Amino acid sequence: MTPFGQRVRGLRKKKRLTLKQMAQDLGVSSAYFSALEHGYRGRPTSGLVQQIAGYFMLSTEETEDLKRLARLSHPKVTVDTSGLNPKATELANLLAELIHELDEDTVDWIINEIRGRRAARRRPGPTH
């Protein structure tokens, strides 16, 4: 399941809607929606994300978060490390090789570590 699929499923369940009902209301097939939720289809289009946000009457902030999740929900990622440090290529290949073996805690740790270091680089340093 993708982050986007997980969120949409949560919204559906909260409203007690079946996948079939939601798909019918939005004019898409239930098979497509099922594949989207489970990560067998690529990212949804921005138009569909907007439709879903409107369907659930999401706030602007919730809609932006849904868009962010959609961007992060491509189940078959290609990582281009050409021109980068050899360790970046090693990391990409190691992750591709081992991703199926990682438990949820390890995945959470890796995500938090990367996001934390990225945020630290973006913070302005002390001024003197």
NURO-973541 format. One record per residue: residue in three letters; x, y negated, z negated of N, C-alpha, C in turn. Coordinates in nm, 4 decimals. Atoms other than C-alpha are relative to their C-alpha. Example, Ala and Ser with C-alpha at 12.3 -4.5 7.8 and 13.67 -1.06 7.14 Angstrom:
BEGIN
R  aa     n_c1     n_c2     n_c3    ca_c1    ca_c2    ca_c3     c_c1     c_c2     c_c3
R ala   0.0890   0.1190   0.0000   1.2300   0.4500  -0.7800   0.0900  -0.1200   0.0000
R ser  -0.0820   0.1190   0.0060   1.3670   0.1060  -0.7140  -0.0770  -0.1090  -0.0730
REM end
This chain:
BEGIN
R  aa     n_c1     n_c2     n_c3    ca_c1    ca_c2    ca_c3     c_c1     c_c2     c_c3
R met   0.0847   0.1181   0.0000   0.0000   0.0000   0.0000   0.0894  -0.1247   0.0000
R thr  -0.0758   0.1246  -0.0061   0.1220  -0.3503   0.0755  -0.0475  -0.0964  -0.1090
R pro   0.0461   0.1003   0.0968   0.1088  -0.6491  -0.1619  -0.1315  -0.0658   0.0438
R phe   0.1231   0.0581  -0.0536  -0.1575  -0.8016   0.0644  -0.1165   0.0970  -0.0162
R gly   0.1038  -0.1013   0.0115  -0.3563  -0.4777   0.0745  -0.0454   0.0196  -0.1438
R gln   0.0327  -0.0147   0.1418  -0.3390  -0.4463  -0.3019  -0.0879  -0.1158  -0.0480
R arg   0.0796   0.1156   0.0414  -0.4720  -0.7997  -0.3493  -0.1408   0.0056   0.0575
R val   0.1317  -0.0060  -0.0637  -0.7547  -0.7559  -0.0985  -0.0844   0.1095  -0.0640
R arg   0.0742  -0.1081   0.0650  -0.8526  -0.4246  -0.2540  -0.0506  -0.0451  -0.1373
R gly   0.0414   0.0520   0.1303  -0.8596  -0.5924  -0.5961  -0.1172  -0.0956   0.0109
R leu   0.1112   0.0936  -0.0218  -1.0836  -0.8694  -0.4634  -0.1279   0.0749   0.0359
R arg   0.1157  -0.0807  -0.0408  -1.3133  -0.6130  -0.3020  -0.0626   0.0711  -0.1191
R lys   0.0487  -0.0770   0.1150  -1.3400  -0.4004  -0.6152  -0.0687  -0.0916  -0.1018
R lys   0.0580   0.0958   0.0946  -1.4083  -0.7063  -0.8306  -0.1419  -0.0384   0.0410
R lys   0.1332   0.0351  -0.0522  -1.7065  -0.7909  -0.6068  -0.0863   0.1241   0.0263
R arg   0.0699  -0.1277  -0.0204  -1.8062  -0.4222  -0.5911  -0.0427   0.0210   0.1452
R leu   0.0248  -0.0180  -0.1431  -1.7809  -0.4153  -0.2130   0.0744   0.1231   0.0498
R thr  -0.0718  -0.1097  -0.0638  -1.6960  -0.1113  -0.0079   0.0863  -0.0582   0.1115
R leu  -0.0849   0.0415  -0.1114  -1.4248  -0.1349   0.2517  -0.0846  -0.0128   0.1263
R lys   0.0870   0.0004  -0.1183  -1.6871  -0.0558   0.5143  -0.0862  -0.1265   0.0047
R gln   0.0856   0.1188   0.0050  -1.9156  -0.3402   0.4007   0.0802  -0.1262   0.0309
R met  -0.0831   0.1186  -0.0227  -1.6362  -0.5963   0.3920   0.0439  -0.0085   0.1458
R ala  -0.0436  -0.0022  -0.1400  -1.5049  -0.4901   0.7325  -0.1148  -0.0404   0.0921
R gln   0.1178   0.0339  -0.0815  -1.8553  -0.5120   0.8790  -0.0315  -0.1491  -0.0112
R asp   0.0287   0.1424   0.0209  -1.9116  -0.8570   0.7259   0.1005  -0.0898   0.0726
R leu  -0.1049   0.0805  -0.0644  -1.5816  -0.9799   0.8735   0.0164   0.0320   0.1483
R gly  -0.0040  -0.0323  -0.1430  -1.6359  -0.8172   1.2127   0.1230   0.0759   0.0435
R val  -0.1126  -0.0867  -0.0367  -1.3436  -0.5750   1.2032  -0.0364   0.1430  -0.0370
R ser   0.0323  -0.1396   0.0303  -1.3410  -0.1971   1.1920   0.0491   0.0380  -0.1394
R ser  -0.0416  -0.0457   0.1324  -1.3217  -0.0227   0.8570   0.1313   0.0779   0.0103
R ala  -0.1262  -0.0722  -0.0191  -1.0408   0.1938   0.9996   0.1176  -0.0976   0.0008
R tyr  -0.1051   0.1015  -0.0025  -0.8363  -0.1196   1.0705   0.0259  -0.0533  -0.1407
R phe  -0.0151   0.0538   0.1350  -0.9022  -0.2571   0.7234   0.0673   0.1000  -0.0924
R ser  -0.0622  -0.1043   0.0807  -0.8095   0.0733   0.5620   0.1499   0.0083   0.0299
R ala  -0.1411  -0.0053  -0.0401  -0.4844   0.0853   0.7605   0.0753  -0.1235  -0.0494
R leu  -0.0612   0.1243   0.0475  -0.4123  -0.2768   0.6651   0.0257   0.0079  -0.1497
R glu  -0.0153  -0.0119   0.1452  -0.4691  -0.2104   0.2948   0.1094   0.0987  -0.0371
R his  -0.0948  -0.1054   0.0351  -0.2564   0.1039   0.2958   0.1384  -0.0169   0.0614
R gly  -0.1319   0.0265  -0.0548   0.0325  -0.0439   0.4920   0.0327   0.0759   0.1267
R tyr  -0.0233  -0.0689  -0.1267  -0.0128   0.1493   0.8138  -0.0121  -0.0944   0.1190
R arg   0.0067   0.1044  -0.1020  -0.0711  -0.1714   1.0088   0.0908  -0.1133  -0.0437
R gly  -0.0859   0.1138   0.0293   0.1516  -0.4747   1.0320  -0.0750  -0.1113  -0.0707
R arg   0.0609   0.1153   0.0662   0.0815  -0.8135   0.8856  -0.1320  -0.0391   0.0651
R pro   0.1247   0.0513  -0.0580  -0.2704  -0.9491   0.9280   0.0260  -0.1351   0.0662
R thr  -0.0143   0.1308  -0.0643  -0.3138  -1.2509   1.1525  -0.0376  -0.1090  -0.1001
R ser   0.0334   0.1110   0.0894  -0.3362  -1.5905   0.9881  -0.1502  -0.0275   0.0029
R gly   0.1445   0.0183  -0.0107  -0.6935  -1.6133   1.1170  -0.0765   0.0965  -0.0902
R leu   0.0662  -0.0980   0.0854  -0.7926  -1.2935   0.9365   0.0228  -0.0330  -0.1472
R val  -0.0278   0.0390   0.1396  -0.6233  -1.4116   0.6173  -0.0938  -0.1136  -0.0399
R gln   0.0919   0.1117   0.0278  -0.8272  -1.7335   0.6378  -0.1438   0.0499  -0.0135
R gln   0.1348  -0.0574   0.0071  -1.1440  -1.5323   0.7026  -0.0223   0.0667  -0.1352
R ile   0.0101  -0.0699   0.1277  -1.0788  -1.3182   0.3963  -0.0075  -0.1002  -0.1146
R ala   0.0016   0.1035   0.1048  -1.0044  -1.6241   0.1828  -0.1374  -0.0666  -0.0065
R gly   0.1336   0.0594  -0.0033  -1.3332  -1.7804   0.2944  -0.1058   0.0963  -0.0489
R tyr   0.0947  -0.1036   0.0393  -1.5205  -1.4552   0.2432  -0.0095   0.0111  -0.1527
R phe  -0.0025  -0.0098   0.1462  -1.4113  -1.4443  -0.1209  -0.0034  -0.1366  -0.0682
R met   0.0050   0.1371   0.0520  -1.4344  -1.8241  -0.1611   0.1191  -0.0296  -0.0919
R leu  -0.1211   0.0211   0.0776  -1.0744  -1.8448  -0.2804   0.0355  -0.1478  -0.0054
R ser  -0.0478   0.1375   0.0136  -0.9309  -2.1697  -0.4080   0.1175  -0.0212   0.0951
R thr  -0.1152   0.0310  -0.0851  -0.6568  -2.3454  -0.2114   0.1236   0.0736  -0.0494
R glu  -0.1166  -0.0682   0.0580  -0.3963  -2.2033  -0.4494  -0.0069   0.1510   0.0242
R glu   0.0167  -0.1439  -0.0232  -0.5373  -1.8500  -0.4206   0.0185   0.0338   0.1476
R thr  -0.0169  -0.0214  -0.1436  -0.5484  -1.8830  -0.0411   0.1472  -0.0044   0.0376
R glu  -0.1437   0.0080  -0.0278  -0.1839  -1.9906  -0.0307   0.0721   0.1249  -0.0489
R asp  -0.0612  -0.1215   0.0523  -0.0919  -1.6929  -0.2474  -0.0325   0.1189   0.0899
R leu   0.0382  -0.1072  -0.0911  -0.2851  -1.4600  -0.0146   0.0826  -0.0080   0.1287
R lys  -0.0843   0.0187  -0.1193  -0.0953  -1.6076   0.2828   0.1430   0.0468  -0.0274
R arg  -0.1354  -0.0413   0.0379   0.2335  -1.5526   0.0983   0.0092   0.1523  -0.0037
R leu   0.0008  -0.1458   0.0071   0.1409  -1.1910   0.0288  -0.0078   0.0618   0.1394
R ala   0.0097  -0.0506  -0.1373   0.0476  -1.1405   0.3942   0.1371  -0.0051   0.0684
R arg  -0.1349   0.0115  -0.0599   0.3929  -1.2663   0.5003   0.0942   0.1074  -0.0534
R leu  -0.0870  -0.0985   0.0641   0.5534  -1.0191   0.2578  -0.0493   0.1436   0.0178
R ser   0.0642  -0.1308  -0.0077   0.3440  -0.7238   0.3710   0.0217   0.0743   0.1306
R his  -0.0274  -0.0777  -0.1200   0.5003  -0.5977   0.6893   0.0627   0.1318  -0.0446
R pro  -0.0488  -0.1271   0.0523   0.5464  -0.2252   0.6219   0.1257   0.0548   0.0683
R lys  -0.1188  -0.0483  -0.0702   0.8249  -0.1730   0.8779   0.0897  -0.1194   0.0301
R val  -0.0838   0.1189  -0.0058   1.0876  -0.4379   0.8219   0.1291   0.0290   0.0759
R thr  -0.1299  -0.0059  -0.0647   1.3901  -0.4981   1.0425   0.0868  -0.1078  -0.0625
R val  -0.0906   0.0948   0.0638   1.6862  -0.6621   0.8737   0.1186  -0.0211   0.0916
R asp  -0.1113   0.0347  -0.0882   1.9347  -0.8408   1.0991   0.1138  -0.0560  -0.0838
R thr  -0.1148   0.0446   0.0796   2.2691  -0.8632   0.9222   0.1183  -0.0402   0.0874
R ser  -0.1110   0.0382  -0.0873   2.4749  -0.9524   1.2283   0.0513  -0.1383  -0.0398
R gly  -0.0631   0.1265   0.0358   2.7210  -1.2279   1.1437   0.0085  -0.0242  -0.1498
R leu  -0.0062   0.0165   0.1451   2.6817  -1.1782   0.7689   0.1174   0.0782  -0.0573
R asn  -0.1020  -0.0724   0.0731   2.9240  -1.0470   0.5119  -0.0269   0.1506   0.0118
R pro   0.0213  -0.1453  -0.0100   2.9798  -0.6679   0.5487  -0.0797   0.0578  -0.1172
R lys   0.0761  -0.0495   0.1157   2.8338  -0.6238   0.2008  -0.1500  -0.0182   0.0208
R ala   0.1419   0.0193  -0.0303   2.5015  -0.7619   0.3282  -0.0506   0.1167   0.0845
R thr   0.0362  -0.1150  -0.0825   2.4953  -0.4866   0.5911  -0.0068   0.1259  -0.0851
R glu   0.0004  -0.1154   0.0896   2.5839  -0.2307   0.3272  -0.1266   0.0009  -0.0865
R leu   0.1196   0.0105   0.0828   2.3035  -0.3553   0.1020  -0.1254   0.0372   0.0786
R ala   0.1183  -0.0276  -0.0817   2.0456  -0.3454   0.3827  -0.0115   0.1492   0.0305
R asn   0.0019  -0.1426  -0.0318   2.1438   0.0091   0.4789  -0.0245   0.0862  -0.1236
R leu   0.0204  -0.0734   0.1245   2.1572   0.1305   0.1195  -0.1462  -0.0068  -0.0431
R leu   0.1405   0.0162   0.0359   1.8128  -0.0104   0.0499  -0.0897   0.0827   0.0924
R ala   0.0789  -0.0782  -0.0958   1.6728   0.1467   0.3681   0.0093   0.1494  -0.0308
R glu  -0.0218  -0.1423   0.0290   1.8220   0.4821   0.2684  -0.0677   0.0444  -0.1298
R leu   0.0430  -0.0411   0.1341   1.7122   0.4802  -0.0960  -0.1367  -0.0524  -0.0444
R ile   0.1240   0.0652   0.0435   1.3869   0.2796  -0.1053  -0.1050   0.1004  -0.0479
R his   0.1008  -0.1004   0.0373   1.1767   0.5979  -0.1294   0.0305   0.0662  -0.1336
R glu  -0.0388  -0.0633   0.1259   1.3692   0.7131  -0.4366  -0.0124  -0.0942  -0.1198
R leu   0.0003   0.0976   0.1089   1.3367   0.3931  -0.6408  -0.1322   0.0011  -0.0752
R asp   0.1225   0.0073   0.0794   1.0911   0.3889  -0.9281  -0.0443  -0.1460  -0.0095
R glu   0.0589   0.1340   0.0037   0.8664   0.0891  -0.9894   0.0807  -0.0971  -0.0863
R asp  -0.0803   0.0879   0.0869   1.0798  -0.0489  -1.2740   0.1259  -0.0488   0.0712
R thr  -0.1208   0.0379  -0.0731   1.3897  -0.0474  -1.0543  -0.0331  -0.1000   0.1095
R val   0.0426   0.0934  -0.1045   1.2054  -0.2171  -0.7687  -0.0299  -0.1364  -0.0612
R asp   0.0293   0.1270   0.0687   1.0742  -0.4808  -1.0113   0.1285  -0.0711  -0.0399
R trp  -0.1267   0.0594   0.0428   1.4257  -0.5365  -1.1451   0.0725  -0.0639   0.1185
R ile  -0.0679   0.0527  -0.1192   1.5730  -0.5813  -0.7956  -0.0693  -0.1277   0.0481
R ile   0.0751   0.1179  -0.0450   1.2969  -0.8237  -0.6936   0.0251  -0.1181  -0.0930
R asn  -0.0200   0.1084   0.0975   1.3306  -1.0269  -1.0136   0.1428  -0.0528   0.0022
R glu  -0.1405   0.0414  -0.0064   1.7092  -1.0341  -0.9869   0.0238  -0.0903   0.1212
R ile  -0.0171   0.0796  -0.1225   1.7000  -1.1627  -0.6284  -0.0715  -0.1340  -0.0124
R arg   0.0748   0.1256   0.0145   1.4293  -1.4194  -0.7004   0.0640  -0.0921  -0.1027
R gly  -0.0651   0.0806   0.1035   1.6066  -1.5356  -1.0161   0.1265  -0.0679   0.0511
R arg  -0.1238   0.0582  -0.0544   1.9375  -1.5875  -0.8389  -0.0303  -0.1036   0.1069
R arg   0.0402   0.0972  -0.1029   1.7646  -1.7626  -0.5492  -0.0482  -0.1297  -0.0649
R ala   0.0514   0.1182   0.0702   1.5825  -1.9984  -0.7880   0.1140  -0.0769  -0.0664
R ala  -0.1133   0.0655   0.0663   1.9053  -2.0697  -0.9767   0.0828  -0.0804   0.1005
R arg  -0.0754   0.0728  -0.1033   2.0788  -2.1726  -0.6523  -0.0734  -0.1254   0.0437
R arg   0.0810   0.1141  -0.0457   1.7929  -2.4086  -0.5680  -0.0117  -0.1093  -0.1044
R arg   0.0099   0.1002   0.1063   1.7921  -2.5844  -0.9052   0.1167  -0.0955   0.0094
R pro  -0.1113   0.0958  -0.0026   1.9924  -2.9020  -0.9063   0.0830   0.0164  -0.1278
R gly  -0.0913  -0.0098   0.1141   2.2956  -2.8911  -1.1323  -0.0062  -0.1252  -0.0852
R pro  -0.0006   0.1188   0.0871   2.3571  -3.1308  -1.4189   0.0723  -0.1172   0.0682
R thr  -0.0644   0.1194  -0.0558   2.4440  -3.4843  -1.3187   0.0765  -0.0696  -0.1114
R his  -0.0839   0.0686   0.0991   2.7205  -3.6721  -1.4962   0.0227  -0.1422   0.0421
REM end
